[in-house]
Amino acid sequence: MTKLISMKTLPQQLVLYYFSTLIIVTVTITNGEKDADYMSQLMKALTPTPTGWSNNIHYCKWNGIMCDESNQVVTAIKLPSSSLTGTIPENFNSLNNLTDIDLHNNSLTGPLPDLAFLNALQTANLGYNNFTSIPDFCFGGLLNLTTLNLSNNLNLMPWLFPQEISISPLMHTLDLEATNLIGSLPSEMFTWFPRLHTVFLSHNNLSGTLPPSLGESSIRYLRLNNQGRFSGFTGTIDVISSMRFLSQAWLNNNVFEGPIPNMSSSTNLFDLQLQSNQLVGLVPHSLCTLSSLKNVSLDNNFLQGPIPVFHEGVNASWEGNYFCRNDVGPCDPQVTILLEILGAVGYPSFVSNYEGNRNDPCSGDEYLNCSKGKIVVFDLDGLHLGGTISPAFSGLSSLVNLTLANNNLTGSIPHSLTTLSQLRLLNVSDNNLSGPIPKFSSNVKLITSGNPLLGLNISQQLGGGENTTASRYGGSSKTTIAPAWIVGMYTYLLLYILVSLVLSCLFCYFN
């Protein structure tokens, strides 16, 4: 019986085999005809005609053209640096078996070739041409794309970073330098490409802050420099401090602000370009001691403190900053203390633009008053500063008046301020301070109003115990919370009244 069944099914298997073979052959012939038609259009569109291209020669034998085993289906077009002009014909993506295209360093014009849904495409090198526009959804459906290079197409119309490219998870190299990109980068952009190691977006017109997803990426080479005369990336560069694989970062000629972050985790970094931004504060010791570092440029920022000292062999530049000395060496002790204090409030811009003797704290700062070379008044009233009150204030032993009112300061009042023997006024009113109030000498006029959480311990801040608020001069007022049995009694009474009202309404309704 088994033998008879096998004999009956054999013809069916043969039919299926020949039928599937016929489908493959038919599809190959169809694709071949389609590819032949497009390659004929491409030959007519390019000037001069590429060497070895002729109607008398099969297109699979043309220079720079590769086909599959059938010698019908085009899989690669590679004509770099061939002095080509002309416009790529429409429906480029009809060559739907393409894996590689390389037309870089020619003079091609018109729209970029439409790459949408070229599912087999792995590399596209189209840089250094004169393309003028990008078709809608040009980069959609490129599931196997690993390299996209459009760099130095200077005549492209302004365009936004393409969201459709998010489904290209194999991407490892993205070069869109000098392509007239505008707008900001998508915040989740770098989660789309877990294998991405090279990103060149220099010489565009990008703006906005660095995406948080950049910090968790595997990028090694990052170039975001020179974003136009009236645009540029803003915000801090903190995100680069967590990029463990980062080897090169070009962030120069933007509008980055804030201090340079701790770079101790950047053990592969050899090239860091930060010139021509608005960076402030001290150059971190962690950057100066990176053993991998070879090149660093810090020119034309608002960096402060002592001139950084890098290890031997580092090519470093730092002109056009606000260092306290013109030579290597420590700052005046009071300047060092001031920088620590101002670092806690984000190095405000009025300090960065300071034009006096940067190693003399008494040389012209409006927020400071000195007596005999010692700081006696420190006044930052109403400057809307964030951050915290630095314990380093305790190092200003001659301080008499400390006013930090009308800002957005958080955290607590440092206990170390109680050691200032000359202090007569401490005004921290109208901030967002919290925690206990240190006990100051009776000689100190303490003003703390406008800080609702100041003077409360943790349980009180959560609503338990006594509700204590700071008075204008550091005292406290206490509001006793009602005992639980009183709260329960009033709750019961309220429920009784509500039930009575409902029953009365029902009685009236049915009568």
C-alpha positions as CSV (number, residue, x, y, z in Angstrom):
1,M,0.0,0.0,0.0
2,T,2.8,2.4,0.9
3,K,4.5,1.8,-2.4
4,L,1.3,2.5,-4.3
5,I,0.8,5.8,-2.5
6,S,4.3,6.8,-3.2
7,M,3.8,6.0,-6.9
8,K,0.7,8.1,-7.0
9,T,2.2,11.2,-5.3
10,L,5.3,11.2,-7.4
11,P,3.7,12.9,-10.4
12,Q,2.3,15.6,-8.0
13,Q,5.7,16.3,-6.6
14,L,7.1,16.6,-10.2
15,V,4.3,18.9,-11.2
16,L,5.0,21.2,-8.1
17,Y,8.8,21.1,-8.9
18,Y,8.4,22.1,-12.5
19,F,5.7,24.7,-11.6
20,S,8.0,26.4,-9.0
21,T,10.9,26.3,-11.5
22,L,8.7,27.9,-14.1
23,I,7.7,30.7,-11.7
24,I,11.4,31.4,-10.9
25,V,12.4,31.4,-14.5
26,T,9.4,33.6,-15.4
27,V,10.2,36.1,-12.6
28,T,13.9,36.1,-13.7
29,I,12.9,36.8,-17.3
30,T,10.5,39.6,-16.2
31,N,13.1,41.2,-13.9
32,G,15.6,40.8,-16.7
33,E,13.4,42.6,-19.2
34,K,12.7,45.3,-16.7
35,D,16.4,45.8,-15.8
36,A,17.3,45.8,-19.5
37,D,14.8,48.5,-20.2
38,Y,16.0,50.7,-17.3
39,M,19.7,50.2,-18.2
40,S,19.0,51.4,-21.7
41,Q,17.4,54.5,-20.3
42,L,20.3,55.0,-17.9
43,M,22.9,54.8,-20.8
44,K,21.0,57.5,-22.7
45,A,20.8,59.8,-19.6
46,L,24.5,59.7,-18.8
47,T,27.1,62.0,-20.5
48,P,29.6,61.0,-21.5
49,T,28.5,57.4,-22.1
50,P,30.5,55.3,-19.6
51,T,33.4,53.4,-21.0
52,G,32.3,50.0,-22.4
53,W,28.6,50.8,-22.5
54,S,27.0,50.0,-25.8
55,N,23.7,48.7,-27.3
56,N,25.8,46.0,-28.9
57,I,27.0,44.7,-25.6
58,H,24.8,43.0,-23.0
59,Y,24.4,45.4,-20.0
60,C,25.7,42.8,-17.6
61,K,29.0,43.1,-19.4
62,W,29.2,46.9,-19.1
63,N,32.0,48.4,-17.0
64,G,30.8,48.9,-13.4
65,I,27.8,46.7,-13.8
66,M,27.4,43.4,-11.9
67,C,24.6,40.9,-12.4
68,D,23.4,37.7,-10.7
69,E,24.1,34.2,-12.0
70,S,21.3,34.5,-14.6
71,N,23.1,37.4,-16.3
72,Q,19.8,39.2,-16.4
73,V,19.3,40.9,-13.1
74,V,21.5,43.9,-12.1
75,T,22.9,43.7,-8.5
76,A,25.4,46.5,-8.5
77,I,26.3,49.8,-10.3
78,K,29.7,51.1,-9.5
79,L,30.9,54.1,-11.5
80,P,32.7,56.4,-9.0
81,S,34.9,59.3,-10.2
82,S,33.8,58.8,-13.9
83,S,33.2,62.5,-14.8
84,L,29.5,61.7,-15.4
85,T,26.8,64.4,-15.9
86,G,23.1,64.1,-16.5
87,T,20.0,63.1,-14.5
88,I,19.3,59.6,-13.2
89,P,16.0,58.5,-14.9
90,E,12.9,58.0,-12.7
91,N,12.0,54.6,-11.3
92,F,15.5,53.8,-10.3
93,N,14.1,51.5,-7.7
94,S,12.8,49.2,-10.5
95,L,16.2,47.7,-10.2
96,N,14.9,45.9,-7.2
97,N,17.7,43.4,-6.8
98,L,20.4,46.1,-6.3
99,T,22.8,45.5,-3.4
100,D,25.3,48.2,-4.1
101,I,25.3,51.6,-5.8
102,D,28.4,53.8,-6.1
103,L,28.1,57.0,-8.1
104,H,30.1,59.3,-5.9
105,N,32.4,62.0,-7.2
106,N,30.6,62.8,-10.4
107,S,28.5,65.8,-11.5
108,L,25.0,64.2,-11.6
109,T,22.1,66.6,-11.3
110,G,18.3,66.5,-10.7
111,P,16.6,64.4,-8.0
112,L,18.5,61.8,-6.0
113,P,17.8,58.3,-7.3
114,D,14.7,56.9,-5.5
115,L,15.9,54.1,-3.3
116,A,12.6,53.2,-1.7
117,F,11.9,49.5,-1.1
118,L,15.2,48.3,-2.6
119,N,15.1,45.6,0.1
120,A,18.5,44.1,-0.9
121,L,20.4,47.4,-1.0
122,Q,23.3,47.4,1.4
123,T,25.5,50.4,0.4
124,A,24.6,53.7,-1.4
125,N,27.4,56.0,-2.1
126,L,26.1,59.1,-3.9
127,G,28.2,61.9,-2.4
128,Y,30.1,64.7,-4.2
129,N,27.5,65.2,-6.9
130,N,25.1,68.1,-7.8
131,F,21.7,66.5,-6.9
132,T,19.0,69.1,-6.2
133,S,16.2,67.3,-4.4
134,I,15.3,64.1,-2.6
135,P,12.1,62.2,-3.5
136,D,9.5,61.7,-0.8
137,F,10.1,58.5,1.2
138,C,13.3,58.0,-0.7
139,F,14.8,55.9,2.1
140,G,11.8,53.8,3.1
141,G,12.0,50.0,3.2
142,L,15.8,49.7,3.2
143,L,15.9,46.8,5.6
144,N,19.5,45.8,4.7
145,L,21.1,49.1,4.3
146,T,24.5,49.4,6.1
147,T,26.1,52.5,4.5
148,L,24.4,55.7,3.2
149,N,26.7,58.5,1.9
150,L,25.2,61.6,0.3
151,S,27.9,64.0,1.4
152,N,28.7,67.2,-0.4
153,N,25.7,67.5,-2.5
154,L,25.7,71.3,-2.0
155,N,22.8,72.1,-4.3
156,L,20.1,70.0,-2.4
157,M,17.0,71.8,-1.4
158,P,16.6,72.1,2.4
159,W,15.3,68.8,3.9
160,L,14.7,67.2,7.3
161,F,16.3,64.1,8.6
162,P,14.3,61.3,7.1
163,Q,12.1,59.4,9.6
164,E,11.5,56.5,7.2
165,I,15.2,55.4,7.6
166,S,14.4,54.3,11.1
167,I,13.7,50.7,9.8
168,S,17.3,50.3,8.6
169,P,18.7,48.6,11.8
170,L,21.9,47.3,10.1
171,M,23.2,50.9,9.4
172,H,26.7,51.4,10.5
173,T,27.9,54.4,8.5
174,L,25.8,57.5,7.9
175,D,27.4,60.4,6.0
176,L,25.1,63.4,5.3
177,E,27.8,66.1,5.5
178,A,27.1,69.3,3.6
179,T,23.7,68.2,2.2
180,N,21.6,71.2,3.5
181,L,19.9,69.3,6.3
182,I,17.8,71.6,8.5
183,G,15.8,71.2,11.8
184,S,16.6,69.1,14.8
185,L,17.6,65.4,15.0
186,P,14.9,63.0,16.3
187,S,15.3,62.3,20.0
188,E,15.2,58.5,19.5
189,M,17.3,58.6,16.4
190,F,20.3,56.6,17.8
191,T,18.1,53.8,19.1
192,W,17.2,53.0,15.5
193,F,20.7,52.0,14.5
194,P,22.3,49.8,17.2
195,R,25.3,49.1,14.9
196,L,26.0,52.7,14.0
197,H,29.6,53.6,14.5
198,T,30.2,56.6,12.1
199,V,28.0,59.7,11.9
200,F,29.0,62.7,9.8
201,L,26.5,65.6,9.8
202,S,28.9,68.5,9.5
203,H,28.3,71.7,7.5
204,N,24.5,71.7,7.5
205,N,22.0,73.9,9.2
206,L,20.9,71.6,12.1
207,S,19.7,73.0,15.4
208,G,18.3,71.8,18.7
209,T,19.9,69.8,21.4
210,L,21.9,66.5,21.2
211,P,19.4,63.6,21.3
212,P,19.6,61.7,24.7
213,S,19.8,58.4,22.7
214,L,23.3,59.4,21.5
215,G,24.7,58.7,25.0
216,E,23.8,55.0,24.8
217,S,25.0,54.5,21.2
218,S,28.1,52.6,20.0
219,I,29.3,55.6,17.9
220,R,33.0,56.0,17.5
221,Y,33.3,58.8,15.0
222,L,30.9,61.8,15.5
223,R,31.1,65.0,13.4
224,L,28.5,67.6,14.0
225,N,30.6,70.7,13.5
226,N,29.9,73.9,11.5
227,Q,26.1,74.2,11.4
228,G,25.7,77.4,9.5
229,R,25.9,81.1,10.4
230,F,22.4,81.4,11.9
231,S,21.9,77.9,13.4
232,G,23.7,75.3,15.3
233,F,23.3,72.7,18.1
234,T,22.5,74.2,21.5
235,G,22.3,73.0,25.1
236,T,25.1,71.1,26.9
237,I,27.4,68.4,25.6
238,D,26.9,66.2,28.7
239,V,25.6,63.3,26.7
240,I,29.0,62.6,25.2
241,S,30.5,61.8,28.6
242,S,28.6,58.4,28.5
243,M,29.7,57.4,25.0
244,R,32.1,54.6,25.9
245,F,33.2,53.9,22.4
246,L,33.7,57.5,21.3
247,S,37.0,58.0,19.5
248,Q,36.5,61.3,17.6
249,A,34.1,64.1,18.3
250,W,33.9,67.3,16.2
251,L,31.4,69.6,17.9
252,N,33.1,72.9,17.0
253,N,31.3,76.0,15.6
254,N,28.0,75.4,17.3
255,V,26.2,77.1,20.2
256,F,26.9,74.6,22.9
257,E,26.9,75.9,26.4
258,G,27.6,74.8,30.0
259,P,30.7,73.2,31.3
260,I,32.7,70.4,29.7
261,P,31.5,67.2,31.4
262,N,33.6,64.5,33.2
263,M,35.3,62.6,30.4
264,S,36.8,59.8,32.5
265,S,34.7,57.1,30.7
266,S,35.9,58.2,27.3
267,T,38.9,55.9,27.3
268,N,39.0,55.7,23.5
269,L,38.8,59.4,22.7
270,F,41.8,60.7,20.7
271,D,40.3,63.7,18.9
272,L,38.0,66.3,20.5
273,Q,37.2,69.6,18.7
274,L,35.1,72.0,20.9
275,Q,36.3,75.4,19.6
276,S,33.9,78.3,18.8
277,N,31.1,77.4,21.2
278,Q,29.9,79.0,24.4
279,L,31.3,76.5,26.9
280,V,32.0,77.8,30.4
281,G,33.7,76.7,33.6
282,L,36.8,74.7,34.4
283,V,38.5,72.3,32.0
284,P,37.9,69.0,33.8
285,H,40.9,67.1,35.1
286,S,39.4,64.0,33.6
287,L,39.9,65.4,30.1
288,C,43.5,66.5,30.8
289,T,44.5,63.0,32.0
290,L,43.0,60.9,29.2
291,S,45.8,58.7,28.0
292,S,44.2,58.1,24.6
293,L,43.9,61.9,23.7
294,K,46.0,63.2,20.8
295,N,44.2,66.3,19.6
296,V,42.0,68.8,21.5
297,S,40.9,72.3,20.6
298,L,39.1,74.5,23.1
299,D,39.6,77.9,21.4
300,N,37.1,80.7,21.5
301,N,34.8,79.7,24.4
302,F,34.3,81.1,27.9
303,L,36.3,78.6,29.8
304,Q,37.7,79.7,33.1
305,G,40.1,78.8,35.9
306,P,43.7,77.7,35.3
307,I,45.1,76.9,31.8
308,P,44.7,73.1,31.3
309,V,47.8,71.0,31.4
310,F,47.7,67.9,29.1
311,H,50.1,65.0,29.0
312,E,53.1,65.1,26.7
313,G,52.2,64.4,23.0
314,V,48.8,66.1,23.0
315,N,48.3,68.7,20.3
316,A,46.1,71.2,22.4
317,S,44.9,74.8,21.8
318,W,42.9,77.0,24.1
319,E,43.2,80.6,22.8
320,G,40.3,83.1,23.3
321,N,39.1,81.9,26.7
322,Y,38.8,83.5,30.2
323,F,41.6,81.7,32.1
324,C,42.8,83.4,35.2
325,R,46.4,83.6,34.0
326,N,48.3,83.8,30.7
327,D,50.7,81.1,31.9
328,V,50.3,77.7,33.5
329,G,49.7,77.9,37.3
330,P,47.0,78.0,39.9
331,C,44.5,80.9,40.3
332,D,44.3,83.2,43.2
333,P,42.7,81.2,46.2
334,Q,39.6,83.5,46.2
335,V,39.1,83.1,42.5
336,T,39.3,79.3,42.9
337,I,36.6,79.5,45.6
338,L,34.4,81.7,43.4
339,L,34.7,79.3,40.5
340,E,33.5,76.5,42.7
341,I,30.6,78.6,44.0
342,L,29.6,79.7,40.5
343,G,29.9,76.2,39.2
344,A,27.1,75.2,41.6
345,V,24.8,77.7,39.9
346,G,25.9,76.8,36.3
347,Y,28.6,79.5,35.7
348,P,26.2,82.3,34.8
349,S,26.9,84.3,31.6
350,F,27.8,87.6,33.5
351,V,30.8,85.7,35.0
352,S,31.8,84.3,31.6
353,N,31.8,87.8,30.1
354,Y,33.9,89.2,32.9
355,E,36.5,91.6,31.4
356,G,38.6,92.5,34.5
357,N,41.7,90.9,35.9
358,R,40.6,87.4,35.9
359,N,43.0,86.5,38.7
360,D,41.7,89.3,41.0
361,P,38.2,88.7,42.3
362,C,38.0,92.4,43.3
363,S,38.6,93.7,39.8
364,G,35.3,95.0,38.6
365,D,32.6,92.4,39.4
366,E,29.3,94.1,40.1
367,Y,28.1,91.2,42.3
368,L,31.1,91.5,44.6
369,N,32.4,94.1,47.0
370,C,35.8,93.9,48.5
371,S,37.7,95.5,51.4
372,K,41.4,95.3,51.6
373,G,41.5,92.6,48.8
374,K,38.9,90.4,50.6
375,I,35.4,89.7,49.4
376,V,32.9,91.1,51.9
377,V,29.7,91.3,49.8
378,F,28.4,88.6,47.5
379,D,25.0,89.5,45.9
380,L,23.2,87.4,43.3
381,D,19.7,88.8,44.0
382,G,17.1,88.2,41.3
383,L,19.1,86.6,38.6
384,H,16.9,83.5,38.2
385,L,19.8,81.2,38.8
386,G,19.3,77.4,39.2
387,G,21.6,75.0,41.1
388,T,22.5,74.9,44.7
389,I,24.3,76.9,47.4
390,S,27.9,75.8,47.5
391,P,29.6,74.9,50.8
392,A,32.7,76.6,49.3
393,F,31.2,79.9,50.6
394,S,32.8,79.0,53.9
395,G,36.2,79.7,52.4
396,L,35.4,83.4,52.0
397,S,36.3,84.1,55.7
398,S,35.7,87.9,55.4
399,L,32.2,87.6,54.0
400,V,29.7,90.0,55.7
401,N,26.7,90.1,53.3
402,L,25.5,87.0,51.3
403,T,22.4,87.6,49.3
404,L,21.0,84.9,47.0
405,A,17.3,85.9,47.1
406,N,14.8,85.6,44.2
407,N,16.4,82.7,42.3
408,N,15.5,79.1,41.7
409,L,18.1,77.5,44.0
410,T,17.4,74.0,45.4
411,G,18.9,71.8,48.0
412,S,19.7,72.9,51.6
413,I,21.6,75.7,53.3
414,P,25.1,74.3,53.8
415,H,25.9,74.0,57.6
416,S,29.5,75.2,56.8
417,L,28.1,78.8,56.4
418,T,27.7,78.9,60.1
419,T,31.5,79.1,60.4
420,L,31.7,82.5,58.7
421,S,32.5,84.6,61.7
422,Q,32.1,88.0,60.0
423,L,28.7,87.2,58.4
424,R,25.9,89.6,59.3
425,L,23.3,89.0,56.6
426,L,22.2,85.8,54.8
427,N,19.2,86.3,52.5
428,V,18.0,83.2,50.7
429,S,14.4,84.2,50.4
430,D,12.2,83.2,47.5
431,N,14.0,80.1,46.2
432,N,13.1,76.4,46.4
433,L,15.3,75.4,49.3
434,S,14.5,72.6,51.6
435,G,15.9,70.7,54.6
436,P,16.8,71.9,58.1
437,I,18.0,75.5,58.8
438,P,21.4,75.5,60.4
439,K,21.7,77.4,63.6
440,F,23.5,80.7,63.0
441,S,25.0,83.2,65.4
442,S,22.6,85.8,66.9
443,N,24.6,88.4,65.0
444,V,23.3,87.0,61.6
445,K,20.1,88.4,60.2
446,L,18.7,85.3,58.4
447,I,15.9,85.8,55.8
448,T,14.4,82.6,54.5
449,S,10.8,83.4,53.5
450,G,9.4,82.1,50.3
451,N,10.9,78.6,50.7
452,P,7.9,76.4,51.6
453,L,9.9,73.3,52.3
454,L,12.8,74.9,54.2
455,G,12.9,74.0,57.8
456,L,10.9,70.7,57.4
457,N,12.3,67.3,58.1
458,I,11.6,64.5,55.7
459,S,8.5,63.2,57.5
460,Q,7.0,66.7,57.7
461,Q,7.6,67.2,54.0
462,L,5.6,64.0,53.4
463,G,2.7,65.4,55.5
464,G,3.3,63.7,58.8
465,G,3.7,65.4,62.2
466,E,3.8,69.1,62.5
467,N,3.7,71.4,59.5
468,T,6.6,73.9,60.0
469,T,7.2,76.9,57.8
470,A,10.2,79.1,58.0
471,S,9.6,82.7,59.1
472,R,11.2,85.7,57.5
473,Y,14.1,85.7,60.0
474,G,14.7,81.9,60.3
475,G,12.1,81.1,63.0
476,S,9.2,78.8,62.4
477,S,5.5,78.7,62.8
478,K,3.7,75.4,63.7
479,T,0.3,74.2,62.7
480,T,-0.8,71.2,64.7
481,I,-2.5,68.5,62.7
482,A,-5.8,67.3,64.2
483,P,-5.8,63.9,66.0
484,A,-7.1,60.9,64.1
485,W,-10.2,60.5,66.3
486,I,-11.4,64.0,65.5
487,V,-10.9,63.5,61.8
488,G,-12.8,60.2,62.0
489,M,-15.7,61.8,63.9
490,Y,-16.2,64.5,61.4
491,T,-16.0,62.0,58.5
492,Y,-18.7,59.9,60.1
493,L,-20.9,63.0,60.7
494,L,-20.5,64.0,57.0
495,L,-21.5,60.6,55.8
496,Y,-24.6,60.6,58.1
497,I,-25.8,63.9,56.7
498,L,-25.3,62.7,53.1
499,V,-27.2,59.5,53.6
500,S,-30.0,61.4,55.3
501,L,-30.3,63.7,52.4
502,V,-30.4,60.9,49.9
503,L,-33.2,59.0,51.8
504,S,-35.2,62.2,52.1
505,C,-35.0,62.8,48.3
506,L,-36.1,59.2,47.6
507,F,-39.0,59.5,50.1
508,C,-40.2,62.7,48.3
509,Y,-39.9,61.1,44.9
510,F,-42.0,58.1,45.7
511,N,-44.7,60.1,47.5
